[in-house]
Amino acid sequence: MPDTPDADIAGLYRYPVKGLTPEPLQKIALATGQTVPADRRYAIENGPSGFDPAAPAWQPKTQYLMLMRNERLAALRSHFEEATNILTIRKDGEMVARGDLETAEGRAAIESYFEQNFQRELRGPPKLLTGGGHSFSDVAKKVVSIINLSSVAAIESMVGTTVNPLRFRANLYCSGWPAWHELGLLDRTLAIGDVRLKVVKRIVRCAATNVDPDTAARDLDIPTTLMQQLGHNDCGIYAEVIAPGTIEVGDAIEVEEPRLI
């Protein structure tokens, strides 16, 4: 394989509640086989799904409120305090809900807001779900999601307008790779200091990327554009943590050479 261009971490994010606000981080401690800490720790069940918090199992994202179908979520601004487990939700600058997500009372306060304000989207009573170390990710495997900012720039050229990278809701945004370079890294290992991430899957984009995270408007059709221009609708990669450690914004990303057998 040709020499891999240098790359570095341009941004780090977690998404404590599926579908709600991304939270920027300066550094992240990654554990083997785990997601970014507190990433997708919670989800808002859209009607009964059968999820059992005592025996949490992966379910498709359609069981929850999420941006693919519920773009109004993007108009909310949420903040999760990990030390207290308190989630605060604001709309148009005003606090509309607040609660400790690890208590029944706190979860009920959040559920009440969605029950009153998302009636059109609901298939049944909304329920704030948590499953201990479970991650309400789009995929069953615990992974870190990675977006190449050059690929986002290529999409901007396709659609003829600015594209906020946060539409892709990644954990790690990288700069330095050419557009679409990441799609050729399947089964390769990324080295970031002591951390090792094994690339396990390309990310197939859904209609969530059509929602502007600033305005909550569904104003683009990114998956269709990718399919028309590239013959697929992949953008980004999932990677498993195979060696633990701490990563930080600005850290270099190296692609390790495959071992010769």
Secondary structure, DSSP 8 states (H G I E B T S, - for coil): ------EEEEEEEE-SBTTS--EEESEEEE-TT--STTTT-EEEEES-----TTS-----GGGB--TTT-GGGGGEEEEEETTTTEEEEEETTEEEEEEETTSHHHHHHHHHHHHHH-GGG-SS-EEEEE-TT----SSSS--EEEEEHHHHHHHHHHHTS---GGGG--SEEEESS-TTGGGG-TT-EEEETTEEEEEEEEEE--GGGGB-TTT--B---HHHHHHHHHSS-EEEEEEEEEE-EEEETT-EEEE------
